[in-house]
Amino acid sequence: MTGVVGGGAWGTALAQVIASGGQEVRLWAREPEVVDAINATRKNTIFLPGITLSPLIHATSDITWVGEAHTVLVVTPAQHTRSVLADLPNHGQPLVLCSKGIESGSLKFLHEVAAEANAGSPIAVLSGPTFAHEVAKGLPTAVTLAAEDMELAHRLAKLFARPAFRTYASADVVGAEIGGAVKNVLAIACGVVEGAGLGQNARAALIARGFAEMTRFGLARGARAETLAGLSGLGDLVLTCSSTSSRNFSLGVWLGQGRAAAELMADRRTVAEGAFTAPVLREAAREAGVDMPVSEAVCALLEGANVRDVVGALLARPLTREAE
């Protein structure tokens, strides 16, 4: 039996993937209405409408019941991961982190947070270009499953692999985490380009320069270049920077149209993780001595700066070599 902690769109979609292989899944959700709906109607109409869920998925509001699973997928917002893991019984089973972000205050990656909150549990990270509704429908998807212990990475990759859900094992946990966290911030920037009507040339340039930022930061923090150029880095970046199915991209579109960040964040039930990651990433980059102007610009917009002023400042930066 596999446990999934988090009843949002992504947690529910992953539960569906696991159940499609004939495994029983216990899915913990904070919202009682989500638990009741899944168990009674096989639907999560709040977070993943239009999908009929497997009868092998059993929803619960009792996290200790989920904690009895042989493997637990943790699919909670990054800033709540530590508190949720504190309530999860520690039986030493592998924890697979499926959220993307950096913890505020500590500037720690989620695998570091999990190691502190559940000492002794093997830690893995699942990341890659994934829209939850496509995964739940069984459309072709490929992801990275990273663990420092490659034997564990391969074992978990085989456990979750399905004909339409390909899992590639990696030992680069840091790289997988950085790709997932940074791309959310860059997706907001690309949404701003769309919302402000700056054109496709600008978006392509922004994706390329944003990837350069991701690579600089990743290498400074010990990631491997090939991981950043793979599914969990470049692959995820391309997906989330080009579709309104991305919550972060949609947030950027509205910012580009002149709407206030505070209004947008208060009005959203689902989380645009990049809005919370951006200021944390800015602090972590400064601490590492890494220049990340696009990420800095996103922070300025989230703090209320004018779109045209921010874009003008980016365009006015001194010219330099492309490799810098």
C-alpha positions as a Python dict, from the first residue, in 0.01 Angstrom:
ca = {
    (1, 'M'): (0, 0, 0),
    (2, 'T'): (128, 346, -98),
    (3, 'G'): (46, 666, 85),
    (4, 'V'): (-4, 1009, -70),
    (5, 'V'): (-1, 1315, 156),
    (6, 'G'): (-187, 1599, -14),
    (7, 'G'): (-526, 1592, -184),
    (8, 'G'): (-473, 1872, -434),
    (9, 'A'): (-463, 1822, -810),
    (10, 'W'): (-109, 1682, -822),
    (11, 'G'): (-148, 1453, -521),
    (12, 'T'): (-473, 1316, -660),
    (13, 'A'): (-322, 1264, -1005),
    (14, 'L'): (-27, 1073, -857),
    (15, 'A'): (-266, 860, -654),
    (16, 'Q'): (-444, 778, -981),
    (17, 'V'): (-115, 679, -1147),
    (18, 'I'): (-22, 445, -863),
    (19, 'A'): (-368, 291, -847),
    (20, 'S'): (-362, 228, -1223),
    (21, 'G'): (-94, -32, -1155),
    (22, 'G'): (-318, -223, -916),
    (23, 'Q'): (-178, -80, -592),
    (24, 'E'): (-399, 34, -305),
    (25, 'V'): (-349, 403, -226),
    (26, 'R'): (-430, 591, 91),
    (27, 'L'): (-470, 961, 11),
    (28, 'W'): (-462, 1218, 291),
    (29, 'A'): (-638, 1550, 231),
    (30, 'R'): (-676, 1841, 470),
    (31, 'E'): (-1022, 1934, 336),
    (32, 'P'): (-1307, 1711, 469),
    (33, 'E'): (-1515, 1784, 159),
    (34, 'V'): (-1238, 1642, -62),
    (35, 'V'): (-1216, 1324, 149),
    (36, 'D'): (-1592, 1276, 146),
    (37, 'A'): (-1627, 1339, -229),
    (38, 'I'): (-1349, 1098, -327),
    (39, 'N'): (-1483, 818, -112),
    (40, 'A'): (-1848, 871, -204),
    (41, 'T'): (-1832, 972, -571),
    (42, 'R'): (-1479, 882, -695),
    (43, 'K'): (-1432, 1254, -779),
    (44, 'N'): (-1213, 1539, -656),
    (45, 'T'): (-1427, 1811, -806),
    (46, 'I'): (-1250, 2090, -617),
    (47, 'F'): (-895, 2028, -737),
    (48, 'L'): (-914, 1776, -1023),
    (49, 'P'): (-1256, 1799, -1189),
    (50, 'G'): (-1357, 1573, -1473),
    (51, 'I'): (-1156, 1269, -1359),
    (52, 'T'): (-1312, 948, -1229),
    (53, 'L'): (-1077, 805, -970),
    (54, 'S'): (-982, 443, -915),
    (55, 'P'): (-1170, 246, -647),
    (56, 'L'): (-827, 154, -510),
    (57, 'I'): (-787, 513, -382),
    (58, 'H'): (-912, 559, -26),
    (59, 'A'): (-915, 916, 103),
    (60, 'T'): (-872, 1002, 469),
    (61, 'S'): (-822, 1294, 705),
    (62, 'D'): (-614, 1075, 938),
    (63, 'I'): (-249, 1123, 847),
    (64, 'T'): (-138, 845, 1081),
    (65, 'W'): (-328, 594, 864),
    (66, 'V'): (-136, 715, 558),
    (67, 'G'): (185, 693, 758),
    (68, 'E'): (152, 314, 773),
    (69, 'A'): (223, 284, 399),
    (70, 'H'): (541, 119, 268),
    (71, 'T'): (619, 435, 67),
    (72, 'V'): (476, 786, 112),
    (73, 'L'): (453, 1055, -154),
    (74, 'V'): (455, 1403, 1),
    (75, 'V'): (259, 1645, -217),
    (76, 'T'): (200, 1947, 6),
    (77, 'P'): (291, 2312, -62),
    (78, 'A'): (660, 2369, 4),
    (79, 'Q'): (609, 2613, 289),
    (80, 'H'): (388, 2361, 475),
    (81, 'T'): (603, 2052, 418),
    (82, 'R'): (787, 2069, 750),
    (83, 'S'): (470, 2101, 960),
    (84, 'V'): (292, 1823, 771),
    (85, 'L'): (590, 1588, 805),
    (86, 'A'): (599, 1660, 1177),
    (87, 'D'): (255, 1496, 1202),
    (88, 'L'): (348, 1199, 982),
    (89, 'P'): (446, 886, 1178),
    (90, 'N'): (806, 793, 1110),
    (91, 'H'): (832, 424, 1032),
    (92, 'G'): (1149, 464, 828),
    (93, 'Q'): (969, 415, 496),
    (94, 'P'): (1089, 611, 189),
    (95, 'L'): (948, 960, 147),
    (96, 'V'): (910, 1082, -212),
    (97, 'L'): (891, 1462, -225),
    (98, 'C'): (669, 1577, -512),
    (99, 'S'): (637, 1949, -434),
    (100, 'K'): (862, 2224, -570),
    (101, 'G'): (1009, 2507, -368),
    (102, 'I'): (1260, 2626, -110),
    (103, 'E'): (1168, 2672, 256),
    (104, 'S'): (1138, 3033, 363),
    (105, 'G'): (1363, 3142, 648),
    (106, 'S'): (1593, 2841, 647),
    (107, 'L'): (1658, 2859, 268),
    (108, 'K'): (1664, 2478, 274),
    (109, 'F'): (1559, 2248, -6),
    (110, 'L'): (1272, 2015, 71),
    (111, 'H'): (1492, 1706, 92),
    (112, 'E'): (1684, 1884, 371),
    (113, 'V'): (1359, 1976, 543),
    (114, 'A'): (1236, 1616, 520),
    (115, 'A'): (1563, 1479, 656),
    (116, 'E'): (1522, 1700, 964),
    (117, 'A'): (1150, 1637, 1012),
    (118, 'N'): (1168, 1259, 954),
    (119, 'A'): (1521, 1161, 1045),
    (120, 'G'): (1606, 812, 928),
    (121, 'S'): (1362, 797, 638),
    (122, 'P'): (1517, 751, 292),
    (123, 'I'): (1442, 1060, 82),
    (124, 'A'): (1369, 1084, -290),
    (125, 'V'): (1245, 1364, -517),
    (126, 'L'): (1001, 1331, -806),
    (127, 'S'): (1008, 1622, -1050),
    (128, 'G'): (955, 1696, -1416),
    (129, 'P'): (721, 1850, -1675),
    (130, 'T'): (378, 1752, -1548),
    (131, 'F'): (31, 1899, -1562),
    (132, 'A'): (-186, 1709, -1316),
    (133, 'H'): (-493, 1678, -1538),
    (134, 'E'): (-288, 1524, -1821),
    (135, 'V'): (-122, 1275, -1586),
    (136, 'A'): (-459, 1178, -1438),
    (137, 'K'): (-597, 1117, -1790),
    (138, 'G'): (-309, 880, -1863),
    (139, 'L'): (-146, 1099, -2127),
    (140, 'P'): (227, 1033, -2193),
    (141, 'T'): (451, 1187, -1926),
    (142, 'A'): (817, 1153, -1826),
    (143, 'V'): (967, 1252, -1491),
    (144, 'T'): (1289, 1239, -1292),
    (145, 'L'): (1301, 1035, -972),
    (146, 'A'): (1613, 1131, -779),
    (147, 'A'): (1770, 982, -467),
    (148, 'E'): (2126, 993, -343),
    (149, 'D'): (2108, 615, -313),
    (150, 'M'): (2082, 500, -675),
    (151, 'E'): (1951, 159, -569),
    (152, 'L'): (1660, 338, -402),
    (153, 'A'): (1612, 565, -706),
    (154, 'H'): (1589, 267, -940),
    (155, 'R'): (1357, 77, -708),
    (156, 'L'): (1115, 368, -672),
    (157, 'A'): (1134, 448, -1043),
    (158, 'K'): (1020, 92, -1119),
    (159, 'L'): (752, 107, -849),
    (160, 'F'): (582, 413, -1001),
    (161, 'A'): (652, 352, -1371),
    (162, 'R'): (351, 294, -1596),
    (163, 'P'): (321, 262, -1976),
    (164, 'A'): (234, 633, -2005),
    (165, 'F'): (429, 750, -1697),
    (166, 'R'): (802, 706, -1753),
    (167, 'T'): (1034, 750, -1456),
    (168, 'Y'): (1406, 816, -1506),
    (169, 'A'): (1633, 749, -1208),
    (170, 'S'): (1893, 1004, -1099),
    (171, 'A'): (2130, 1055, -807),
    (172, 'D'): (2118, 1437, -836),
    (173, 'V'): (1861, 1530, -571),
    (174, 'V'): (1977, 1893, -555),
    (175, 'G'): (1952, 1937, -931),
    (176, 'A'): (1602, 1788, -944),
    (177, 'E'): (1487, 2020, -666),
    (178, 'I'): (1645, 2334, -810),
    (179, 'G'): (1492, 2281, -1153),
    (180, 'G'): (1146, 2241, -1006),
    (181, 'A'): (1173, 2543, -777),
    (182, 'V'): (1333, 2792, -1016),
    (183, 'K'): (1109, 2713, -1314),
    (184, 'N'): (804, 2821, -1113),
    (185, 'V'): (951, 3169, -1071),
    (186, 'L'): (1050, 3190, -1437),
    (187, 'A'): (701, 3078, -1542),
    (188, 'I'): (560, 3386, -1369),
    (189, 'A'): (801, 3602, -1571),
    (190, 'C'): (692, 3439, -1897),
    (191, 'G'): (329, 3492, -1804),
    (192, 'V'): (404, 3860, -1753),
    (193, 'V'): (547, 3876, -2105),
    (194, 'E'): (224, 3723, -2237),
    (195, 'G'): (-4, 3943, -2030),
    (196, 'A'): (182, 4262, -2121),
    (197, 'G'): (175, 4174, -2491),
    (198, 'L'): (552, 4179, -2533),
    (199, 'G'): (557, 3909, -2802),
    (200, 'Q'): (693, 3562, -2869),
    (201, 'N'): (1050, 3685, -2930),
    (202, 'A'): (1057, 3821, -2578),
    (203, 'R'): (922, 3500, -2431),
    (204, 'A'): (1182, 3286, -2610),
    (205, 'A'): (1461, 3516, -2495),
    (206, 'L'): (1328, 3507, -2140),
    (207, 'I'): (1316, 3126, -2134),
    (208, 'A'): (1676, 3109, -2257),
    (209, 'R'): (1807, 3371, -2014),
    (210, 'G'): (1601, 3219, -1734),
    (211, 'F'): (1754, 2881, -1802),
    (212, 'A'): (2096, 3046, -1778),
    (213, 'E'): (1996, 3175, -1433),
    (214, 'M'): (1876, 2831, -1328),
    (215, 'T'): (2203, 2679, -1442),
    (216, 'R'): (2420, 2938, -1263),
    (217, 'F'): (2232, 2890, -939),
    (218, 'G'): (2221, 2513, -973),
    (219, 'L'): (2592, 2475, -1036),
    (220, 'A'): (2668, 2706, -743),
    (221, 'R'): (2460, 2480, -516),
    (222, 'G'): (2615, 2154, -638),
    (223, 'A'): (2367, 2044, -906),
    (224, 'R'): (2479, 1868, -1223),
    (225, 'A'): (2448, 2052, -1554),
    (226, 'E'): (2294, 1748, -1723),
    (227, 'T'): (2016, 1735, -1462),
    (228, 'L'): (1932, 2101, -1519),
    (229, 'A'): (1920, 2036, -1894),
    (230, 'G'): (1692, 1736, -1841),
    (231, 'L'): (1330, 1669, -1750),
    (232, 'S'): (1330, 1832, -1407),
    (233, 'G'): (1503, 2147, -1534),
    (234, 'L'): (1469, 2253, -1895),
    (235, 'G'): (1180, 2015, -1961),
    (236, 'D'): (971, 2154, -1677),
    (237, 'L'): (1072, 2509, -1765),
    (238, 'V'): (948, 2479, -2124),
    (239, 'L'): (615, 2331, -2012),
    (240, 'T'): (531, 2583, -1744),
    (241, 'C'): (645, 2885, -1946),
    (242, 'S'): (411, 2817, -2236),
    (243, 'S'): (64, 2728, -2110),
    (244, 'T'): (-216, 2880, -1905),
    (245, 'S'): (-258, 2534, -1750),
    (246, 'S'): (37, 2644, -1536),
    (247, 'R'): (-81, 2829, -1225),
    (248, 'N'): (243, 3025, -1219),
    (249, 'F'): (216, 3127, -1584),
    (250, 'S'): (-146, 3233, -1531),
    (251, 'L'): (-47, 3443, -1230),
    (252, 'G'): (215, 3615, -1447),
    (253, 'V'): (-39, 3683, -1723),
    (254, 'W'): (-261, 3867, -1476),
    (255, 'L'): (34, 4061, -1336),
    (256, 'G'): (128, 4158, -1690),
    (257, 'Q'): (-225, 4287, -1741),
    (258, 'G'): (-181, 4518, -1444),
    (259, 'R'): (-362, 4332, -1169),
    (260, 'A'): (-223, 4353, -815),
    (261, 'A'): (-34, 4052, -678),
    (262, 'A'): (-203, 4074, -337),
    (263, 'E'): (-546, 4061, -499),
    (264, 'L'): (-451, 3765, -715),
    (265, 'M'): (-299, 3561, -433),
    (266, 'A'): (-597, 3621, -204),
    (267, 'D'): (-834, 3504, -475),
    (268, 'R'): (-665, 3170, -552),
    (269, 'R'): (-756, 2846, -375),
    (270, 'T'): (-477, 2657, -548),
    (271, 'V'): (-117, 2763, -490),
    (272, 'A'): (106, 2938, -744),
    (273, 'E'): (419, 2811, -571),
    (274, 'G'): (649, 3047, -761),
    (275, 'A'): (506, 3347, -578),
    (276, 'F'): (629, 3204, -249),
    (277, 'T'): (954, 3070, -391),
    (278, 'A'): (1060, 3397, -561),
    (279, 'P'): (1167, 3594, -250),
    (280, 'V'): (1330, 3285, -99),
    (281, 'L'): (1519, 3220, -423),
    (282, 'R'): (1631, 3583, -434),
    (283, 'E'): (1775, 3553, -83),
    (284, 'A'): (1941, 3218, -157),
    (285, 'A'): (2093, 3350, -481),
    (286, 'R'): (2233, 3659, -311),
    (287, 'E'): (2378, 3440, -37),
    (288, 'A'): (2544, 3224, -304),
    (289, 'G'): (2667, 3528, -498),
    (290, 'V'): (2466, 3434, -808),
    (291, 'D'): (2318, 3702, -1035),
    (292, 'M'): (1953, 3623, -1118),
    (293, 'P'): (1800, 3938, -1275),
    (294, 'V'): (1484, 3770, -1407),
    (295, 'S'): (1406, 3624, -1066),
    (296, 'E'): (1476, 3963, -907),
    (297, 'A'): (1231, 4120, -1153),
    (298, 'V'): (959, 3872, -1056),
    (299, 'C'): (1009, 3966, -690),
    (300, 'A'): (973, 4334, -777),
    (301, 'L'): (646, 4267, -960),
    (302, 'L'): (509, 4061, -672),
    (303, 'E'): (598, 4348, -441),
    (304, 'G'): (393, 4592, -651),
    (305, 'A'): (638, 4739, -902),
    (306, 'N'): (508, 4864, -1237),
    (307, 'V'): (544, 4614, -1523),
    (308, 'R'): (686, 4864, -1771),
    (309, 'D'): (938, 4994, -1518),
    (310, 'V'): (1057, 4640, -1440),
    (311, 'V'): (1081, 4541, -1807),
    (312, 'G'): (1262, 4866, -1886),
    (313, 'A'): (1516, 4798, -1611),
    (314, 'L'): (1583, 4449, -1749),
    (315, 'L'): (1633, 4582, -2102),
    (316, 'A'): (1864, 4854, -1976),
    (317, 'R'): (2108, 4612, -1815),
    (318, 'P'): (2464, 4638, -1950),
    (319, 'L'): (2540, 4415, -2247),
    (320, 'T'): (2767, 4119, -2175),
    (321, 'R'): (2875, 3786, -2319),
    (322, 'E'): (2597, 3530, -2355),
    (323, 'A'): (2778, 3276, -2139),
    (324, 'E'): (2772, 3514, -1842),
}
